[in-house]
Amino acid sequence: MTRRTDWADHATPAGRDRFTAVGPDEYVPEDADPGVPDDGEGGGRQGSGRRSGGRRGGRQGDRGSRSGGRRRRGGFGDPQDSGSPSSSRAEDGEPPTGDPAERARAICLRLLTGTPRTRKQLADALRKREIPDDVAEEVLSRFEEVGLIDDEAFAGAWVESRHHGRGLARRALARELRTKGVDSSVIEEAVGQLDSDQEEATARELVARKLRSTRGLDRDKRLRRLAGMLARKGYPEGMALRVVRQALEEEGEETEELGYEGF
């Protein structure tokens, strides 16, 4: 068998195309690749063709490798495309094919690993994965029966965590639970864990932590900044203004003339 490097040692006959190796036994005309310019030199320079051919082959190989990588990532009909549905399902721990109910159970179990979810959150995920509605309903109902889905427990834990961790008031907590698809009656019961006294006590703690960072500002700006912080966390305007005024008065600020217009 002629070694691949031996081809570069033979001068190319006049009028014939030069060839570049692209594989162990495969050669194509150099001018077949428009991206590789012809040096226009005759066979006299062919003695250095081994090096130039190697460079051309290397460049062609690099281009092929890069373009091949782009094709795989872009999903141009490549069965190994990582963006294909079967590949995505495999990455998510979901069976690539088979019974829709089995797929639905796998999706729900994966989503419930590490964090609770509401029924609506899981239903939205199954709909996104194109699980038939009747199959999704059956699987979700079964998960509720065995206690894997419990919107009441979810709402109670959410209120406890977000109130003590973020200082959110009942209004903000109810808004968040609605976005997660929790039923209104369940939300009402969950936020009912907090009474007005506890809510106001938390508001005072929030203002006390923030008060120091507002020192040096004029009184009206301090009032607006602190009361606005409470309002964003869901506290009623009346409570927010009252708590902030009391905190400012304890620092010696005059607040008697301040009314709701200051907020």
LOMIZA-884012 format. One record per residue (C-alpha): residue number from 1; residue in three letters; x, y, z. Coordinates in nm, 3 decimals. Layout:
<rs>
[r NUM; 'ala'; [X; Y; Z]]
...
</rs>
This chain:
<rs>
[r 1; 'met'; [0.000; 0.000; 0.000]]
[r 2; 'thr'; [0.136; 0.343; -0.087]]
[r 3; 'arg'; [0.193; 0.551; 0.218]]
[r 4; 'arg'; [-0.019; 0.869; 0.245]]
[r 5; 'thr'; [0.292; 1.088; 0.258]]
[r 6; 'asp'; [0.431; 0.931; -0.065]]
[r 7; 'trp'; [0.174; 1.115; -0.279]]
[r 8; 'ala'; [0.333; 1.449; -0.206]]
[r 9; 'asp'; [0.669; 1.325; -0.340]]
[r 10; 'his'; [0.542; 1.283; -0.698]]
[r 11; 'ala'; [0.513; 1.583; -0.926]]
[r 12; 'thr'; [0.166; 1.647; -1.061]]
[r 13; 'pro'; [0.149; 1.617; -1.441]]
[r 14; 'ala'; [0.084; 1.940; -1.630]]
[r 15; 'gly'; [-0.284; 2.014; -1.681]]
[r 16; 'arg'; [-0.389; 1.776; -1.407]]
[r 17; 'asp'; [-0.546; 1.876; -1.079]]
[r 18; 'arg'; [-0.349; 1.843; -0.763]]
[r 19; 'phe'; [-0.509; 1.632; -0.491]]
[r 20; 'thr'; [-0.521; 1.671; -0.115]]
[r 21; 'ala'; [-0.558; 1.380; 0.121]]
[r 22; 'val'; [-0.873; 1.386; 0.335]]
[r 23; 'gly'; [-0.848; 1.030; 0.466]]
[r 24; 'pro'; [-0.626; 0.722; 0.456]]
[r 25; 'asp'; [-0.734; 0.627; 0.102]]
[r 26; 'glu'; [-0.943; 0.923; -0.008]]
[r 27; 'tyr'; [-0.829; 1.224; -0.210]]
[r 28; 'val'; [-1.012; 1.521; -0.357]]
[r 29; 'pro'; [-0.898; 1.799; -0.594]]
[r 30; 'glu'; [-0.754; 2.089; -0.401]]
[r 31; 'asp'; [-0.981; 2.332; -0.585]]
[r 32; 'ala'; [-1.287; 2.136; -0.467]]
[r 33; 'asp'; [-1.277; 2.335; -0.144]]
[r 34; 'pro'; [-1.339; 2.702; -0.228]]
[r 35; 'gly'; [-1.215; 2.796; 0.117]]
[r 36; 'val'; [-0.855; 2.685; 0.035]]
[r 37; 'pro'; [-0.686; 2.920; -0.214]]
[r 38; 'asp'; [-0.478; 2.768; -0.493]]
[r 39; 'asp'; [-0.116; 2.887; -0.466]]
[r 40; 'gly'; [-0.091; 2.886; -0.848]]
[r 41; 'glu'; [0.247; 2.717; -0.843]]
[r 42; 'gly'; [0.351; 2.429; -1.064]]
[r 43; 'gly'; [0.513; 2.100; -0.988]]
[r 44; 'gly'; [0.845; 2.273; -0.917]]
[r 45; 'arg'; [0.715; 2.367; -0.575]]
[r 46; 'gln'; [0.559; 2.030; -0.519]]
[r 47; 'gly'; [0.853; 1.926; -0.312]]
[r 48; 'ser'; [0.717; 2.155; -0.037]]
[r 49; 'gly'; [0.365; 2.029; -0.100]]
[r 50; 'arg'; [0.395; 1.787; 0.188]]
[r 51; 'arg'; [0.398; 2.071; 0.437]]
[r 52; 'ser'; [0.144; 2.290; 0.260]]
[r 53; 'gly'; [-0.086; 1.994; 0.199]]
[r 54; 'gly'; [-0.061; 1.907; 0.565]]
[r 55; 'arg'; [-0.154; 2.260; 0.659]]
[r 56; 'arg'; [-0.445; 2.260; 0.417]]
[r 57; 'gly'; [-0.561; 1.922; 0.544]]
[r 58; 'gly'; [-0.532; 2.047; 0.901]]
[r 59; 'arg'; [-0.735; 2.356; 0.821]]
[r 60; 'gln'; [-0.995; 2.153; 0.639]]
[r 61; 'gly'; [-1.012; 1.907; 0.929]]
[r 62; 'asp'; [-1.050; 2.195; 1.177]]
[r 63; 'arg'; [-1.327; 2.351; 0.972]]
[r 64; 'gly'; [-1.500; 2.017; 0.938]]
[r 65; 'ser'; [-1.473; 1.953; 1.309]]
[r 66; 'arg'; [-1.611; 2.293; 1.399]]
[r 67; 'ser'; [-1.891; 2.282; 1.145]]
[r 68; 'gly'; [-1.974; 1.928; 1.251]]
[r 69; 'gly'; [-1.999; 2.046; 1.610]]
[r 70; 'arg'; [-2.232; 2.327; 1.507]]
[r 71; 'arg'; [-2.452; 2.086; 1.319]]
[r 72; 'arg'; [-2.486; 1.862; 1.621]]
[r 73; 'arg'; [-2.570; 2.150; 1.851]]
[r 74; 'gly'; [-2.804; 2.312; 1.605]]
[r 75; 'gly'; [-3.003; 1.998; 1.549]]
[r 76; 'phe'; [-2.975; 1.979; 1.168]]
[r 77; 'gly'; [-3.135; 1.638; 1.150]]
[r 78; 'asp'; [-2.864; 1.480; 1.367]]
[r 79; 'pro'; [-3.022; 1.196; 1.568]]
[r 80; 'gln'; [-2.776; 1.268; 1.850]]
[r 81; 'asp'; [-2.887; 1.632; 1.878]]
[r 82; 'ser'; [-2.895; 1.723; 2.249]]
[r 83; 'gly'; [-3.198; 1.941; 2.185]]
[r 84; 'ser'; [-3.413; 1.654; 2.065]]
[r 85; 'pro'; [-3.713; 1.562; 2.283]]
[r 86; 'ser'; [-3.584; 1.214; 2.360]]
[r 87; 'ser'; [-3.247; 1.349; 2.474]]
[r 88; 'ser'; [-3.408; 1.617; 2.691]]
[r 89; 'arg'; [-3.635; 1.360; 2.852]]
[r 90; 'ala'; [-3.339; 1.135; 2.924]]
[r 91; 'glu'; [-3.149; 1.420; 3.087]]
[r 92; 'asp'; [-3.452; 1.494; 3.306]]
[r 93; 'gly'; [-3.474; 1.132; 3.422]]
[r 94; 'glu'; [-3.787; 1.078; 3.216]]
[r 95; 'pro'; [-3.838; 0.758; 3.015]]
[r 96; 'pro'; [-3.773; 0.850; 2.648]]
[r 97; 'thr'; [-4.063; 0.639; 2.524]]
[r 98; 'gly'; [-4.342; 0.424; 2.655]]
[r 99; 'asp'; [-4.660; 0.464; 2.855]]
[r 100; 'pro'; [-4.763; 0.831; 2.905]]
[r 101; 'ala'; [-4.865; 0.749; 3.262]]
[r 102; 'glu'; [-4.516; 0.618; 3.331]]
[r 103; 'arg'; [-4.367; 0.935; 3.188]]
[r 104; 'ala'; [-4.603; 1.149; 3.395]]
[r 105; 'arg'; [-4.508; 0.969; 3.716]]
[r 106; 'ala'; [-4.138; 1.009; 3.640]]
[r 107; 'ile'; [-4.177; 1.381; 3.574]]
[r 108; 'cys'; [-4.371; 1.438; 3.897]]
[r 109; 'leu'; [-4.130; 1.239; 4.109]]
[r 110; 'arg'; [-3.833; 1.427; 3.966]]
[r 111; 'leu'; [-3.996; 1.766; 4.034]]
[r 112; 'leu'; [-4.096; 1.668; 4.386]]
[r 113; 'thr'; [-3.743; 1.562; 4.474]]
[r 114; 'gly'; [-3.603; 1.812; 4.720]]
[r 115; 'thr'; [-3.892; 2.059; 4.720]]
[r 116; 'pro'; [-4.273; 2.044; 4.752]]
[r 117; 'arg'; [-4.490; 2.147; 4.457]]
[r 118; 'thr'; [-4.853; 2.240; 4.423]]
[r 119; 'arg'; [-5.085; 2.039; 4.206]]
[r 120; 'lys'; [-5.107; 2.324; 3.955]]
[r 121; 'gln'; [-4.728; 2.347; 3.924]]
[r 122; 'leu'; [-4.709; 1.977; 3.842]]
[r 123; 'ala'; [-5.005; 1.997; 3.605]]
[r 124; 'asp'; [-4.834; 2.280; 3.415]]
[r 125; 'ala'; [-4.516; 2.074; 3.390]]
[r 126; 'leu'; [-4.705; 1.773; 3.251]]
[r 127; 'arg'; [-4.888; 1.990; 2.999]]
[r 128; 'lys'; [-4.556; 2.133; 2.884]]
[r 129; 'arg'; [-4.431; 1.777; 2.831]]
[r 130; 'glu'; [-4.743; 1.706; 2.622]]
[r 131; 'ile'; [-4.886; 1.451; 2.862]]
[r 132; 'pro'; [-5.257; 1.396; 2.775]]
[r 133; 'asp'; [-5.490; 1.579; 3.015]]
[r 134; 'asp'; [-5.677; 1.266; 3.121]]
[r 135; 'val'; [-5.351; 1.085; 3.201]]
[r 136; 'ala'; [-5.218; 1.384; 3.393]]
[r 137; 'glu'; [-5.539; 1.410; 3.595]]
[r 138; 'glu'; [-5.524; 1.043; 3.690]]
[r 139; 'val'; [-5.158; 1.056; 3.795]]
[r 140; 'leu'; [-5.199; 1.379; 3.994]]
[r 141; 'ser'; [-5.504; 1.246; 4.176]]
[r 142; 'arg'; [-5.312; 0.932; 4.270]]
[r 143; 'phe'; [-5.023; 1.143; 4.401]]
[r 144; 'glu'; [-5.270; 1.337; 4.615]]
[r 145; 'glu'; [-5.417; 1.014; 4.754]]
[r 146; 'val'; [-5.079; 0.894; 4.877]]
[r 147; 'gly'; [-4.982; 1.238; 5.014]]
[r 148; 'leu'; [-4.711; 1.330; 4.763]]
[r 149; 'ile'; [-4.919; 1.634; 4.664]]
[r 150; 'asp'; [-5.068; 1.833; 4.953]]
[r 151; 'asp'; [-5.157; 2.195; 4.874]]
[r 152; 'glu'; [-5.270; 2.263; 5.232]]
[r 153; 'ala'; [-4.938; 2.150; 5.378]]
[r 154; 'phe'; [-4.755; 2.340; 5.105]]
[r 155; 'ala'; [-4.941; 2.665; 5.181]]
[r 156; 'gly'; [-4.886; 2.633; 5.556]]
[r 157; 'ala'; [-4.515; 2.571; 5.516]]
[r 158; 'trp'; [-4.487; 2.854; 5.264]]
[r 159; 'val'; [-4.645; 3.107; 5.501]]
[r 160; 'glu'; [-4.426; 2.996; 5.791]]
[r 161; 'ser'; [-4.105; 3.009; 5.588]]
[r 162; 'arg'; [-4.165; 3.330; 5.395]]
[r 163; 'his'; [-4.296; 3.527; 5.691]]
[r 164; 'his'; [-4.010; 3.441; 5.925]]
[r 165; 'gly'; [-3.743; 3.427; 5.653]]
[r 166; 'arg'; [-3.841; 3.729; 5.440]]
[r 167; 'gly'; [-4.078; 3.916; 5.667]]
[r 168; 'leu'; [-4.366; 3.901; 5.419]]
[r 169; 'ala'; [-4.709; 4.006; 5.539]]
[r 170; 'arg'; [-5.036; 3.824; 5.478]]
[r 171; 'arg'; [-5.122; 4.019; 5.165]]
[r 172; 'ala'; [-4.791; 3.939; 4.994]]
[r 173; 'leu'; [-4.806; 3.575; 5.103]]
[r 174; 'ala'; [-5.157; 3.534; 4.962]]
[r 175; 'arg'; [-5.043; 3.686; 4.632]]
[r 176; 'glu'; [-4.754; 3.442; 4.603]]
[r 177; 'leu'; [-4.972; 3.142; 4.680]]
[r 178; 'arg'; [-5.225; 3.247; 4.416]]
[r 179; 'thr'; [-4.951; 3.252; 4.152]]
[r 180; 'lys'; [-4.874; 2.891; 4.246]]
[r 181; 'gly'; [-5.231; 2.783; 4.187]]
[r 182; 'val'; [-5.336; 2.727; 4.548]]
[r 183; 'asp'; [-5.712; 2.740; 4.605]]
[r 184; 'ser'; [-5.848; 3.058; 4.768]]
[r 185; 'ser'; [-5.995; 2.874; 5.067]]
[r 186; 'val'; [-5.660; 2.703; 5.131]]
[r 187; 'ile'; [-5.479; 3.038; 5.106]]
[r 188; 'glu'; [-5.718; 3.200; 5.352]]
[r 189; 'glu'; [-5.661; 2.926; 5.604]]
[r 190; 'ala'; [-5.284; 2.937; 5.562]]
[r 191; 'val'; [-5.241; 3.313; 5.601]]
[r 192; 'gly'; [-5.479; 3.297; 5.896]]
[r 193; 'gln'; [-5.186; 3.155; 6.091]]
[r 194; 'leu'; [-5.067; 3.516; 6.121]]
[r 195; 'asp'; [-5.266; 3.761; 6.327]]
[r 196; 'ser'; [-5.235; 4.140; 6.324]]
[r 197; 'asp'; [-5.019; 4.151; 6.638]]
[r 198; 'gln'; [-4.765; 3.907; 6.497]]
[r 199; 'glu'; [-4.763; 4.090; 6.165]]
[r 200; 'glu'; [-4.697; 4.425; 6.335]]
[r 201; 'ala'; [-4.422; 4.277; 6.550]]
[r 202; 'thr'; [-4.246; 4.154; 6.237]]
[r 203; 'ala'; [-4.288; 4.498; 6.076]]
[r 204; 'arg'; [-4.115; 4.657; 6.375]]
[r 205; 'glu'; [-3.825; 4.416; 6.347]]
[r 206; 'leu'; [-3.785; 4.497; 5.979]]
[r 207; 'val'; [-3.783; 4.873; 6.043]]
[r 208; 'ala'; [-3.536; 4.837; 6.331]]
[r 209; 'arg'; [-3.290; 4.652; 6.103]]
[r 210; 'lys'; [-3.326; 4.907; 5.824]]
[r 211; 'leu'; [-3.334; 5.221; 6.039]]
[r 212; 'arg'; [-2.960; 5.260; 6.079]]
[r 213; 'ser'; [-2.897; 5.267; 5.704]]
[r 214; 'thr'; [-3.131; 5.568; 5.668]]
[r 215; 'arg'; [-2.953; 5.788; 5.920]]
[r 216; 'gly'; [-2.823; 6.104; 5.761]]
[r 217; 'leu'; [-3.126; 6.135; 5.531]]
[r 218; 'asp'; [-3.391; 6.399; 5.593]]
[r 219; 'arg'; [-3.698; 6.293; 5.786]]
[r 220; 'asp'; [-3.942; 6.276; 5.494]]
[r 221; 'lys'; [-3.706; 6.063; 5.287]]
[r 222; 'arg'; [-3.651; 5.825; 5.577]]
[r 223; 'leu'; [-4.026; 5.793; 5.623]]
[r 224; 'arg'; [-4.088; 5.717; 5.256]]
[r 225; 'arg'; [-3.802; 5.469; 5.231]]
[r 226; 'leu'; [-3.895; 5.271; 5.542]]
[r 227; 'ala'; [-4.270; 5.275; 5.481]]
[r 228; 'gly'; [-4.214; 5.182; 5.117]]
[r 229; 'met'; [-4.007; 4.880; 5.225]]
[r 230; 'leu'; [-4.296; 4.760; 5.440]]
[r 231; 'ala'; [-4.550; 4.823; 5.165]]
[r 232; 'arg'; [-4.351; 4.609; 4.918]]
[r 233; 'lys'; [-4.364; 4.325; 5.168]]
[r 234; 'gly'; [-4.742; 4.347; 5.184]]
[r 235; 'tyr'; [-4.802; 4.547; 5.501]]
[r 236; 'pro'; [-5.110; 4.775; 5.507]]
[r 237; 'glu'; [-5.036; 5.145; 5.462]]
[r 238; 'gly'; [-5.179; 5.243; 5.798]]
[r 239; 'met'; [-4.970; 4.988; 5.986]]
[r 240; 'ala'; [-4.656; 5.074; 5.788]]
[r 241; 'leu'; [-4.687; 5.446; 5.858]]
[r 242; 'arg'; [-4.761; 5.393; 6.226]]
[r 243; 'val'; [-4.465; 5.160; 6.279]]
[r 244; 'val'; [-4.222; 5.389; 6.097]]
[r 245; 'arg'; [-4.339; 5.702; 6.280]]
[r 246; 'gln'; [-4.292; 5.532; 6.615]]
[r 247; 'ala'; [-3.942; 5.419; 6.519]]
[r 248; 'leu'; [-3.846; 5.771; 6.410]]
[r 249; 'glu'; [-3.989; 5.923; 6.725]]
[r 250; 'glu'; [-3.773; 5.692; 6.934]]
[r 251; 'glu'; [-3.472; 5.847; 6.759]]
[r 252; 'gly'; [-3.591; 6.199; 6.843]]
[r 253; 'glu'; [-3.754; 6.286; 6.509]]
[r 254; 'glu'; [-4.060; 6.512; 6.515]]
[r 255; 'thr'; [-4.341; 6.330; 6.334]]
[r 256; 'glu'; [-4.659; 6.489; 6.468]]
[r 257; 'glu'; [-4.727; 6.685; 6.150]]
[r 258; 'leu'; [-4.661; 6.386; 5.928]]
[r 259; 'gly'; [-4.972; 6.227; 5.784]]
[r 260; 'tyr'; [-5.055; 5.977; 5.513]]
[r 261; 'glu'; [-4.945; 6.229; 5.251]]
[r 262; 'gly'; [-4.588; 6.177; 5.374]]
[r 263; 'phe'; [-4.613; 5.811; 5.277]]
</rs>
